[in-house]
Amino acid sequence: MSLQAYLRDAVHAQAAHLRRRAALARTAERLRGQPGVPEGERRAVLDAIDDAHTERADELADWPGT
């Protein structure tokens, strides 16, 4: 990889990072003062995400290319 390509990738990664940080700051500001999500609902969503990741990992493990 050339130095120019490396620097270009680094600048793009930094720009993406700054965009994500700005988006998080805007979201935090918008949600400030709002009531939090009840713990039971929060846990249910996190469990559903975990189950979906586990299912996807199982699918990829059974994929013929592995």
C-alpha positions, 0 to 999 in steps of 0.5 A: 500500500502506498503512503498516499493510499494509507493517508487517504484511508486514514483521513476517511476513517477519521472523517467517518469517526467524526460523523459518528461522534456528531450523530451520537451527540445530536441523538444524546441532545435530542433524548436529553430529559426524556424518560429512560427505557424500562429495564425489562424492555431494554433486556428483551431487545438486547436478548432478541439481538443476541438471539439473532446474532447466534442464529446468524453465526450458526448459519455461517458456520453451516455454510458450505464454504467453511 
